[in-house]
């Protein structure tokens, strides 16, 4: 979830989807939308450059507007900023314990692991649905224990910026996606 759904959120959506598919084929359905989407537009060229470096296709992508019906079947929401998280929750408050910023989720995964290994936390949960429901629950608890300044959990916004801004966004997103995928890959 981001603003226009052409830079950050499609980059994360396509990269995370590609990496999760490699780890657990067919288990995850990853999508994105924007709070003020540039509906129908493709991925911004700055993000395309980084997707290409990862060998991730983007040709079928079209930006779409966030709506309550899009959120109804969703199990987990990854927003690109704390402001986007607030906007998601204004549509669907029931998702409060299952909505994180991308960087927040990665940070909380590490913090929770330091307190107790994920293998112990998720013992006996066999399916990705069971695991990620419990992961979301545990991360929501961890969030209450480790409040931090919101800005560190916001993914850099490269919209209408030079390529260097896309480079920063991609570095931040790649690091967070790597931590999320590594958690799933550990099971």
Rosetta constraint file for C-alpha pairs under 8 A:
AtomPair CA 1 CA 5 HARMONIC 7.03 0.50
AtomPair CA 1 CA 9 HARMONIC 5.39 0.50
AtomPair CA 1 CA 32 HARMONIC 5.60 0.50
AtomPair CA 1 CA 33 HARMONIC 5.28 0.50
AtomPair CA 1 CA 34 HARMONIC 5.43 0.50
AtomPair CA 1 CA 35 HARMONIC 7.20 0.50
AtomPair CA 1 CA 66 HARMONIC 7.87 0.50
AtomPair CA 1 CA 77 HARMONIC 7.52 0.50
AtomPair CA 1 CA 78 HARMONIC 6.31 0.50
AtomPair CA 1 CA 79 HARMONIC 4.52 0.50
AtomPair CA 1 CA 80 HARMONIC 5.91 0.50
AtomPair CA 1 CA 84 HARMONIC 6.71 0.50
AtomPair CA 2 CA 8 HARMONIC 6.53 0.50
AtomPair CA 2 CA 9 HARMONIC 5.42 0.50
AtomPair CA 2 CA 33 HARMONIC 6.88 0.50
AtomPair CA 2 CA 34 HARMONIC 4.89 0.50
AtomPair CA 2 CA 35 HARMONIC 6.29 0.50
AtomPair CA 2 CA 79 HARMONIC 6.22 0.50
AtomPair CA 2 CA 80 HARMONIC 5.37 0.50
AtomPair CA 2 CA 81 HARMONIC 7.25 0.50
AtomPair CA 2 CA 84 HARMONIC 6.16 0.50
AtomPair CA 3 CA 34 HARMONIC 4.74 0.50
AtomPair CA 3 CA 35 HARMONIC 4.95 0.50
AtomPair CA 3 CA 36 HARMONIC 5.19 0.50
AtomPair CA 3 CA 37 HARMONIC 6.10 0.50
AtomPair CA 3 CA 84 HARMONIC 7.39 0.50
AtomPair CA 4 CA 33 HARMONIC 7.93 0.50
AtomPair CA 4 CA 34 HARMONIC 5.02 0.50
AtomPair CA 4 CA 35 HARMONIC 6.74 0.50
AtomPair CA 4 CA 36 HARMONIC 5.25 0.50
AtomPair CA 4 CA 37 HARMONIC 3.92 0.50
AtomPair CA 4 CA 38 HARMONIC 5.17 0.50
AtomPair CA 4 CA 39 HARMONIC 7.99 0.50
AtomPair CA 4 CA 63 HARMONIC 7.41 0.50
AtomPair CA 5 CA 9 HARMONIC 5.56 0.50
AtomPair CA 5 CA 10 HARMONIC 6.11 0.50
AtomPair CA 5 CA 32 HARMONIC 7.08 0.50
AtomPair CA 5 CA 33 HARMONIC 5.49 0.50
AtomPair CA 5 CA 34 HARMONIC 4.48 0.50
AtomPair CA 5 CA 35 HARMONIC 7.86 0.50
AtomPair CA 5 CA 36 HARMONIC 7.83 0.50
AtomPair CA 5 CA 37 HARMONIC 5.35 0.50
AtomPair CA 5 CA 38 HARMONIC 6.67 0.50
AtomPair CA 5 CA 43 HARMONIC 7.92 0.50
AtomPair CA 5 CA 63 HARMONIC 5.22 0.50
AtomPair CA 5 CA 64 HARMONIC 6.80 0.50
AtomPair CA 5 CA 65 HARMONIC 7.92 0.50
AtomPair CA 6 CA 10 HARMONIC 5.92 0.50
AtomPair CA 6 CA 37 HARMONIC 7.79 0.50
AtomPair CA 6 CA 38 HARMONIC 7.21 0.50
AtomPair CA 6 CA 41 HARMONIC 6.92 0.50
AtomPair CA 6 CA 42 HARMONIC 6.29 0.50
AtomPair CA 6 CA 43 HARMONIC 4.66 0.50
AtomPair CA 6 CA 44 HARMONIC 5.42 0.50
AtomPair CA 6 CA 63 HARMONIC 6.12 0.50
AtomPair CA 7 CA 11 HARMONIC 6.23 0.50
AtomPair CA 7 CA 43 HARMONIC 6.11 0.50
AtomPair CA 7 CA 44 HARMONIC 5.43 0.50
AtomPair CA 7 CA 46 HARMONIC 7.46 0.50
AtomPair CA 7 CA 47 HARMONIC 5.75 0.50
AtomPair CA 7 CA 157 HARMONIC 7.99 0.50
AtomPair CA 7 CA 158 HARMONIC 7.08 0.50
AtomPair CA 7 CA 159 HARMONIC 6.56 0.50
AtomPair CA 8 CA 12 HARMONIC 6.23 0.50
AtomPair CA 8 CA 47 HARMONIC 7.43 0.50
AtomPair CA 8 CA 80 HARMONIC 7.00 0.50
AtomPair CA 8 CA 155 HARMONIC 7.81 0.50
AtomPair CA 8 CA 157 HARMONIC 7.02 0.50
AtomPair CA 8 CA 158 HARMONIC 7.69 0.50
AtomPair CA 8 CA 169 HARMONIC 7.30 0.50
AtomPair CA 9 CA 13 HARMONIC 5.78 0.50
AtomPair CA 9 CA 32 HARMONIC 6.02 0.50
AtomPair CA 9 CA 33 HARMONIC 7.22 0.50
AtomPair CA 9 CA 34 HARMONIC 7.70 0.50
AtomPair CA 9 CA 79 HARMONIC 7.85 0.50
AtomPair CA 9 CA 80 HARMONIC 6.78 0.50
AtomPair CA 10 CA 14 HARMONIC 5.82 0.50
AtomPair CA 10 CA 31 HARMONIC 7.98 0.50
AtomPair CA 10 CA 32 HARMONIC 6.28 0.50
AtomPair CA 10 CA 43 HARMONIC 6.55 0.50
AtomPair CA 10 CA 61 HARMONIC 7.74 0.50
AtomPair CA 10 CA 63 HARMONIC 7.95 0.50
AtomPair CA 11 CA 15 HARMONIC 6.00 0.50
AtomPair CA 11 CA 43 HARMONIC 7.69 0.50
AtomPair CA 11 CA 47 HARMONIC 6.04 0.50
AtomPair CA 11 CA 48 HARMONIC 7.74 0.50
AtomPair CA 11 CA 51 HARMONIC 6.86 0.50
AtomPair CA 11 CA 170 HARMONIC 7.98 0.50
AtomPair CA 12 CA 16 HARMONIC 5.62 0.50
AtomPair CA 12 CA 173 HARMONIC 6.59 0.50
AtomPair CA 12 CA 177 HARMONIC 7.48 0.50
AtomPair CA 13 CA 17 HARMONIC 5.86 0.50
AtomPair CA 13 CA 30 HARMONIC 6.00 0.50
AtomPair CA 13 CA 31 HARMONIC 5.67 0.50
AtomPair CA 13 CA 32 HARMONIC 5.99 0.50
AtomPair CA 14 CA 18 HARMONIC 6.02 0.50
AtomPair CA 14 CA 30 HARMONIC 7.71 0.50
AtomPair CA 14 CA 31 HARMONIC 7.88 0.50
AtomPair CA 14 CA 51 HARMONIC 7.96 0.50
AtomPair CA 14 CA 56 HARMONIC 6.94 0.50
AtomPair CA 14 CA 57 HARMONIC 7.66 0.50
AtomPair CA 14 CA 58 HARMONIC 7.15 0.50
AtomPair CA 15 CA 19 HARMONIC 6.16 0.50
AtomPair CA 15 CA 51 HARMONIC 7.09 0.50
AtomPair CA 15 CA 54 HARMONIC 7.91 0.50
AtomPair CA 15 CA 56 HARMONIC 6.59 0.50
AtomPair CA 15 CA 177 HARMONIC 7.75 0.50
AtomPair CA 16 CA 20 HARMONIC 5.98 0.50
AtomPair CA 16 CA 30 HARMONIC 7.47 0.50
AtomPair CA 16 CA 177 HARMONIC 6.04 0.50
AtomPair CA 16 CA 181 HARMONIC 7.53 0.50
AtomPair CA 17 CA 21 HARMONIC 5.99 0.50
AtomPair CA 17 CA 28 HARMONIC 7.32 0.50
AtomPair CA 17 CA 29 HARMONIC 7.22 0.50
AtomPair CA 17 CA 30 HARMONIC 5.42 0.50
AtomPair CA 18 CA 22 HARMONIC 6.39 0.50
AtomPair CA 18 CA 56 HARMONIC 6.85 0.50
AtomPair CA 19 CA 23 HARMONIC 6.50 0.50
AtomPair CA 19 CA 181 HARMONIC 6.79 0.50
AtomPair CA 20 CA 24 HARMONIC 5.82 0.50
AtomPair CA 20 CA 25 HARMONIC 7.23 0.50
AtomPair CA 20 CA 28 HARMONIC 6.94 0.50
AtomPair CA 20 CA 181 HARMONIC 6.18 0.50
AtomPair CA 20 CA 184 HARMONIC 7.85 0.50
AtomPair CA 21 CA 25 HARMONIC 4.41 0.50
AtomPair CA 21 CA 26 HARMONIC 6.28 0.50
AtomPair CA 21 CA 27 HARMONIC 7.26 0.50
AtomPair CA 21 CA 28 HARMONIC 7.08 0.50
AtomPair CA 23 CA 181 HARMONIC 7.75 0.50
AtomPair CA 23 CA 184 HARMONIC 7.58 0.50
AtomPair CA 23 CA 185 HARMONIC 5.93 0.50
AtomPair CA 24 CA 28 HARMONIC 7.68 0.50
AtomPair CA 24 CA 185 HARMONIC 7.85 0.50
AtomPair CA 27 CA 128 HARMONIC 6.93 0.50
AtomPair CA 32 CA 63 HARMONIC 7.92 0.50
AtomPair CA 32 CA 64 HARMONIC 7.59 0.50
AtomPair CA 33 CA 37 HARMONIC 6.87 0.50
AtomPair CA 33 CA 63 HARMONIC 6.43 0.50
AtomPair CA 33 CA 64 HARMONIC 5.01 0.50
AtomPair CA 33 CA 65 HARMONIC 5.38 0.50
AtomPair CA 33 CA 66 HARMONIC 5.03 0.50
AtomPair CA 34 CA 38 HARMONIC 7.79 0.50
AtomPair CA 34 CA 63 HARMONIC 7.28 0.50
AtomPair CA 34 CA 64 HARMONIC 6.25 0.50
AtomPair CA 34 CA 65 HARMONIC 5.13 0.50
AtomPair CA 34 CA 66 HARMONIC 5.26 0.50
AtomPair CA 35 CA 65 HARMONIC 6.14 0.50
AtomPair CA 35 CA 66 HARMONIC 5.32 0.50
AtomPair CA 35 CA 84 HARMONIC 7.22 0.50
AtomPair CA 35 CA 87 HARMONIC 7.33 0.50
AtomPair CA 36 CA 65 HARMONIC 6.46 0.50
AtomPair CA 36 CA 66 HARMONIC 7.69 0.50
AtomPair CA 37 CA 63 HARMONIC 6.22 0.50
AtomPair CA 37 CA 64 HARMONIC 5.70 0.50
AtomPair CA 37 CA 65 HARMONIC 4.87 0.50
AtomPair CA 37 CA 66 HARMONIC 7.45 0.50
AtomPair CA 38 CA 63 HARMONIC 6.00 0.50
AtomPair CA 38 CA 64 HARMONIC 7.04 0.50
AtomPair CA 38 CA 65 HARMONIC 7.64 0.50
AtomPair CA 39 CA 62 HARMONIC 6.96 0.50
AtomPair CA 39 CA 63 HARMONIC 4.75 0.50
AtomPair CA 39 CA 64 HARMONIC 4.78 0.50
AtomPair CA 39 CA 65 HARMONIC 6.28 0.50
AtomPair CA 40 CA 62 HARMONIC 4.65 0.50
AtomPair CA 40 CA 63 HARMONIC 4.90 0.50
AtomPair CA 40 CA 64 HARMONIC 6.43 0.50
AtomPair CA 41 CA 61 HARMONIC 7.99 0.50
AtomPair CA 41 CA 62 HARMONIC 5.23 0.50
AtomPair CA 41 CA 63 HARMONIC 5.29 0.50
AtomPair CA 42 CA 58 HARMONIC 7.98 0.50
AtomPair CA 42 CA 59 HARMONIC 7.56 0.50
AtomPair CA 42 CA 61 HARMONIC 5.67 0.50
AtomPair CA 42 CA 62 HARMONIC 4.93 0.50
AtomPair CA 42 CA 63 HARMONIC 6.28 0.50
AtomPair CA 43 CA 47 HARMONIC 6.60 0.50
AtomPair CA 43 CA 48 HARMONIC 6.28 0.50
AtomPair CA 43 CA 58 HARMONIC 7.03 0.50
AtomPair CA 43 CA 61 HARMONIC 6.83 0.50
AtomPair CA 43 CA 62 HARMONIC 7.39 0.50
AtomPair CA 43 CA 63 HARMONIC 7.73 0.50
AtomPair CA 44 CA 48 HARMONIC 6.20 0.50
AtomPair CA 45 CA 49 HARMONIC 6.19 0.50
AtomPair CA 46 CA 50 HARMONIC 7.11 0.50
AtomPair CA 46 CA 163 HARMONIC 5.97 0.50
AtomPair CA 46 CA 166 HARMONIC 5.70 0.50
AtomPair CA 47 CA 51 HARMONIC 6.24 0.50
AtomPair CA 47 CA 166 HARMONIC 6.38 0.50
AtomPair CA 47 CA 170 HARMONIC 7.67 0.50
AtomPair CA 48 CA 52 HARMONIC 6.01 0.50
AtomPair CA 48 CA 58 HARMONIC 7.30 0.50
AtomPair CA 49 CA 53 HARMONIC 6.53 0.50
AtomPair CA 50 CA 54 HARMONIC 6.59 0.50
AtomPair CA 50 CA 167 HARMONIC 7.76 0.50
AtomPair CA 50 CA 170 HARMONIC 6.86 0.50
AtomPair CA 51 CA 55 HARMONIC 6.23 0.50
AtomPair CA 51 CA 56 HARMONIC 5.11 0.50
AtomPair CA 51 CA 57 HARMONIC 7.09 0.50
AtomPair CA 51 CA 58 HARMONIC 7.60 0.50
AtomPair CA 52 CA 56 HARMONIC 5.78 0.50
AtomPair CA 52 CA 57 HARMONIC 7.21 0.50
AtomPair CA 66 CA 70 HARMONIC 6.56 0.50
AtomPair CA 66 CA 71 HARMONIC 7.81 0.50
AtomPair CA 67 CA 71 HARMONIC 6.62 0.50
AtomPair CA 67 CA 91 HARMONIC 7.24 0.50
AtomPair CA 68 CA 72 HARMONIC 6.25 0.50
AtomPair CA 68 CA 91 HARMONIC 5.69 0.50
AtomPair CA 68 CA 92 HARMONIC 6.65 0.50
AtomPair CA 69 CA 73 HARMONIC 7.83 0.50
AtomPair CA 70 CA 74 HARMONIC 7.49 0.50
AtomPair CA 71 CA 92 HARMONIC 7.18 0.50
AtomPair CA 72 CA 92 HARMONIC 7.95 0.50
AtomPair CA 75 CA 98 HARMONIC 6.94 0.50
AtomPair CA 75 CA 133 HARMONIC 7.47 0.50
AtomPair CA 76 CA 95 HARMONIC 7.77 0.50
AtomPair CA 76 CA 98 HARMONIC 5.06 0.50
AtomPair CA 76 CA 99 HARMONIC 6.00 0.50
AtomPair CA 76 CA 136 HARMONIC 7.49 0.50
AtomPair CA 77 CA 95 HARMONIC 7.91 0.50
AtomPair CA 77 CA 98 HARMONIC 6.25 0.50
AtomPair CA 77 CA 99 HARMONIC 4.59 0.50
AtomPair CA 77 CA 100 HARMONIC 6.33 0.50
AtomPair CA 77 CA 101 HARMONIC 7.98 0.50
AtomPair CA 78 CA 85 HARMONIC 7.85 0.50
AtomPair CA 78 CA 99 HARMONIC 5.98 0.50
AtomPair CA 78 CA 100 HARMONIC 5.17 0.50
AtomPair CA 78 CA 101 HARMONIC 5.07 0.50
AtomPair CA 78 CA 102 HARMONIC 5.20 0.50
AtomPair CA 78 CA 105 HARMONIC 7.91 0.50
AtomPair CA 79 CA 84 HARMONIC 5.64 0.50
AtomPair CA 79 CA 85 HARMONIC 5.38 0.50
AtomPair CA 79 CA 99 HARMONIC 7.24 0.50
AtomPair CA 79 CA 100 HARMONIC 6.06 0.50
AtomPair CA 79 CA 101 HARMONIC 4.37 0.50
AtomPair CA 79 CA 102 HARMONIC 5.97 0.50
AtomPair CA 80 CA 84 HARMONIC 6.50 0.50
AtomPair CA 80 CA 85 HARMONIC 7.71 0.50
AtomPair CA 80 CA 101 HARMONIC 5.35 0.50
AtomPair CA 80 CA 102 HARMONIC 5.86 0.50
AtomPair CA 80 CA 103 HARMONIC 7.82 0.50
AtomPair CA 80 CA 154 HARMONIC 5.97 0.50
AtomPair CA 80 CA 155 HARMONIC 5.39 0.50
AtomPair CA 81 CA 85 HARMONIC 6.38 0.50
AtomPair CA 81 CA 101 HARMONIC 5.71 0.50
AtomPair CA 81 CA 102 HARMONIC 7.89 0.50
AtomPair CA 81 CA 153 HARMONIC 6.67 0.50
AtomPair CA 81 CA 154 HARMONIC 4.20 0.50
AtomPair CA 81 CA 155 HARMONIC 6.04 0.50
AtomPair CA 82 CA 86 HARMONIC 6.34 0.50
AtomPair CA 82 CA 101 HARMONIC 6.30 0.50
AtomPair CA 82 CA 150 HARMONIC 6.41 0.50
AtomPair CA 82 CA 151 HARMONIC 7.78 0.50
AtomPair CA 82 CA 153 HARMONIC 7.02 0.50
AtomPair CA 82 CA 154 HARMONIC 6.21 0.50
AtomPair CA 83 CA 87 HARMONIC 6.36 0.50
AtomPair CA 84 CA 88 HARMONIC 6.21 0.50
AtomPair CA 85 CA 89 HARMONIC 6.31 0.50
AtomPair CA 85 CA 99 HARMONIC 6.62 0.50
AtomPair CA 85 CA 100 HARMONIC 6.62 0.50
AtomPair CA 85 CA 101 HARMONIC 6.61 0.50
AtomPair CA 86 CA 90 HARMONIC 6.23 0.50
AtomPair CA 87 CA 91 HARMONIC 6.71 0.50
AtomPair CA 88 CA 92 HARMONIC 6.33 0.50
AtomPair CA 88 CA 93 HARMONIC 7.81 0.50
AtomPair CA 88 CA 99 HARMONIC 7.95 0.50
AtomPair CA 89 CA 93 HARMONIC 4.53 0.50
AtomPair CA 89 CA 94 HARMONIC 7.52 0.50
AtomPair CA 89 CA 95 HARMONIC 6.52 0.50
AtomPair CA 89 CA 96 HARMONIC 6.32 0.50
AtomPair CA 89 CA 99 HARMONIC 7.90 0.50
AtomPair CA 95 CA 99 HARMONIC 5.89 0.50
AtomPair CA 97 CA 136 HARMONIC 6.69 0.50
AtomPair CA 97 CA 137 HARMONIC 6.40 0.50
AtomPair CA 97 CA 140 HARMONIC 5.35 0.50
AtomPair CA 98 CA 136 HARMONIC 5.48 0.50
AtomPair CA 98 CA 137 HARMONIC 7.22 0.50
AtomPair CA 98 CA 140 HARMONIC 7.31 0.50
AtomPair CA 100 CA 104 HARMONIC 6.11 0.50
AtomPair CA 100 CA 105 HARMONIC 5.84 0.50
AtomPair CA 101 CA 105 HARMONIC 6.16 0.50
AtomPair CA 101 CA 153 HARMONIC 6.30 0.50
AtomPair CA 101 CA 154 HARMONIC 6.86 0.50
AtomPair CA 102 CA 106 HARMONIC 6.53 0.50
AtomPair CA 102 CA 153 HARMONIC 7.36 0.50
AtomPair CA 102 CA 154 HARMONIC 7.85 0.50
AtomPair CA 102 CA 155 HARMONIC 7.40 0.50
AtomPair CA 102 CA 173 HARMONIC 7.54 0.50
AtomPair CA 102 CA 176 HARMONIC 6.52 0.50
AtomPair CA 102 CA 177 HARMONIC 7.81 0.50
AtomPair CA 103 CA 107 HARMONIC 6.11 0.50
AtomPair CA 103 CA 152 HARMONIC 7.76 0.50
AtomPair CA 103 CA 153 HARMONIC 4.97 0.50
AtomPair CA 103 CA 154 HARMONIC 6.69 0.50
AtomPair CA 103 CA 155 HARMONIC 6.74 0.50
AtomPair CA 103 CA 172 HARMONIC 7.71 0.50
AtomPair CA 103 CA 173 HARMONIC 7.48 0.50
AtomPair CA 103 CA 176 HARMONIC 5.65 0.50
AtomPair CA 104 CA 108 HARMONIC 5.97 0.50
AtomPair CA 104 CA 153 HARMONIC 5.01 0.50
AtomPair CA 104 CA 154 HARMONIC 8.00 0.50
AtomPair CA 105 CA 109 HARMONIC 6.02 0.50
AtomPair CA 105 CA 139 HARMONIC 7.33 0.50
AtomPair CA 105 CA 176 HARMONIC 7.75 0.50
AtomPair CA 105 CA 180 HARMONIC 7.73 0.50
AtomPair CA 106 CA 110 HARMONIC 6.50 0.50
AtomPair CA 106 CA 176 HARMONIC 5.12 0.50
AtomPair CA 106 CA 177 HARMONIC 7.54 0.50
AtomPair CA 106 CA 179 HARMONIC 5.81 0.50
AtomPair CA 106 CA 180 HARMONIC 6.15 0.50
AtomPair CA 107 CA 111 HARMONIC 6.29 0.50
AtomPair CA 107 CA 176 HARMONIC 7.94 0.50
AtomPair CA 108 CA 112 HARMONIC 5.91 0.50
AtomPair CA 108 CA 139 HARMONIC 6.01 0.50
AtomPair CA 108 CA 142 HARMONIC 6.47 0.50
AtomPair CA 108 CA 143 HARMONIC 6.78 0.50
AtomPair CA 109 CA 113 HARMONIC 6.13 0.50
AtomPair CA 109 CA 139 HARMONIC 6.89 0.50
AtomPair CA 109 CA 179 HARMONIC 7.66 0.50
AtomPair CA 109 CA 180 HARMONIC 7.61 0.50
AtomPair CA 110 CA 114 HARMONIC 6.24 0.50
AtomPair CA 111 CA 115 HARMONIC 6.60 0.50
AtomPair CA 111 CA 142 HARMONIC 7.52 0.50
AtomPair CA 112 CA 116 HARMONIC 6.24 0.50
AtomPair CA 112 CA 117 HARMONIC 7.55 0.50
AtomPair CA 112 CA 118 HARMONIC 7.71 0.50
AtomPair CA 112 CA 138 HARMONIC 7.81 0.50
AtomPair CA 112 CA 139 HARMONIC 7.17 0.50
AtomPair CA 112 CA 142 HARMONIC 6.39 0.50
AtomPair CA 113 CA 117 HARMONIC 4.72 0.50
AtomPair CA 113 CA 118 HARMONIC 5.73 0.50
AtomPair CA 116 CA 120 HARMONIC 7.00 0.50
AtomPair CA 116 CA 121 HARMONIC 6.98 0.50
AtomPair CA 117 CA 121 HARMONIC 6.47 0.50
AtomPair CA 118 CA 122 HARMONIC 5.96 0.50
AtomPair CA 118 CA 183 HARMONIC 7.98 0.50
AtomPair CA 119 CA 123 HARMONIC 5.82 0.50
AtomPair CA 119 CA 187 HARMONIC 7.81 0.50
AtomPair CA 122 CA 131 HARMONIC 6.44 0.50
AtomPair CA 122 CA 134 HARMONIC 7.25 0.50
AtomPair CA 122 CA 135 HARMONIC 7.85 0.50
AtomPair CA 125 CA 130 HARMONIC 5.76 0.50
AtomPair CA 125 CA 131 HARMONIC 5.69 0.50
AtomPair CA 126 CA 130 HARMONIC 6.78 0.50
AtomPair CA 126 CA 131 HARMONIC 7.02 0.50
AtomPair CA 127 CA 131 HARMONIC 6.21 0.50
AtomPair CA 128 CA 132 HARMONIC 5.93 0.50
AtomPair CA 128 CA 184 HARMONIC 7.96 0.50
AtomPair CA 129 CA 133 HARMONIC 6.08 0.50
AtomPair CA 130 CA 134 HARMONIC 6.34 0.50
AtomPair CA 131 CA 135 HARMONIC 5.97 0.50
AtomPair CA 132 CA 136 HARMONIC 5.89 0.50
AtomPair CA 133 CA 137 HARMONIC 6.29 0.50
AtomPair CA 134 CA 138 HARMONIC 6.07 0.50
AtomPair CA 135 CA 139 HARMONIC 5.99 0.50
AtomPair CA 136 CA 140 HARMONIC 6.12 0.50
AtomPair CA 137 CA 141 HARMONIC 6.52 0.50
AtomPair CA 138 CA 142 HARMONIC 6.17 0.50
AtomPair CA 139 CA 143 HARMONIC 5.96 0.50
AtomPair CA 140 CA 144 HARMONIC 6.66 0.50
AtomPair CA 141 CA 145 HARMONIC 6.73 0.50
AtomPair CA 142 CA 146 HARMONIC 6.25 0.50
AtomPair CA 143 CA 147 HARMONIC 6.17 0.50
AtomPair CA 148 CA 152 HARMONIC 7.74 0.50
AtomPair CA 149 CA 153 HARMONIC 7.71 0.50
AtomPair CA 150 CA 154 HARMONIC 6.89 0.50
AtomPair CA 155 CA 169 HARMONIC 6.37 0.50
AtomPair CA 155 CA 172 HARMONIC 6.68 0.50
AtomPair CA 155 CA 173 HARMONIC 7.05 0.50
AtomPair CA 156 CA 165 HARMONIC 7.45 0.50
AtomPair CA 156 CA 168 HARMONIC 6.81 0.50
AtomPair CA 156 CA 169 HARMONIC 5.03 0.50
AtomPair CA 156 CA 172 HARMONIC 7.57 0.50
AtomPair CA 157 CA 165 HARMONIC 7.28 0.50
AtomPair CA 157 CA 166 HARMONIC 7.87 0.50
AtomPair CA 157 CA 169 HARMONIC 6.69 0.50
AtomPair CA 158 CA 162 HARMONIC 7.50 0.50
AtomPair CA 158 CA 163 HARMONIC 7.92 0.50
AtomPair CA 158 CA 165 HARMONIC 4.81 0.50
AtomPair CA 158 CA 166 HARMONIC 5.18 0.50
AtomPair CA 158 CA 169 HARMONIC 6.66 0.50
AtomPair CA 161 CA 165 HARMONIC 5.91 0.50
AtomPair CA 161 CA 166 HARMONIC 7.60 0.50
AtomPair CA 162 CA 166 HARMONIC 7.20 0.50
AtomPair CA 163 CA 167 HARMONIC 6.20 0.50
AtomPair CA 164 CA 168 HARMONIC 6.32 0.50
AtomPair CA 165 CA 169 HARMONIC 6.23 0.50
AtomPair CA 166 CA 170 HARMONIC 5.98 0.50
AtomPair CA 167 CA 171 HARMONIC 6.20 0.50
AtomPair CA 168 CA 172 HARMONIC 6.26 0.50
AtomPair CA 169 CA 173 HARMONIC 6.00 0.50
AtomPair CA 170 CA 174 HARMONIC 5.74 0.50
AtomPair CA 171 CA 175 HARMONIC 6.25 0.50
AtomPair CA 172 CA 176 HARMONIC 6.44 0.50
AtomPair CA 173 CA 177 HARMONIC 5.98 0.50
AtomPair CA 174 CA 178 HARMONIC 5.93 0.50
AtomPair CA 175 CA 179 HARMONIC 6.50 0.50
AtomPair CA 176 CA 180 HARMONIC 6.40 0.50
AtomPair CA 177 CA 181 HARMONIC 6.05 0.50
AtomPair CA 178 CA 182 HARMONIC 5.91 0.50
AtomPair CA 179 CA 183 HARMONIC 6.32 0.50
AtomPair CA 180 CA 184 HARMONIC 6.72 0.50
AtomPair CA 181 CA 185 HARMONIC 6.01 0.50
AtomPair CA 182 CA 186 HARMONIC 6.14 0.50
AtomPair CA 183 CA 187 HARMONIC 7.46 0.50
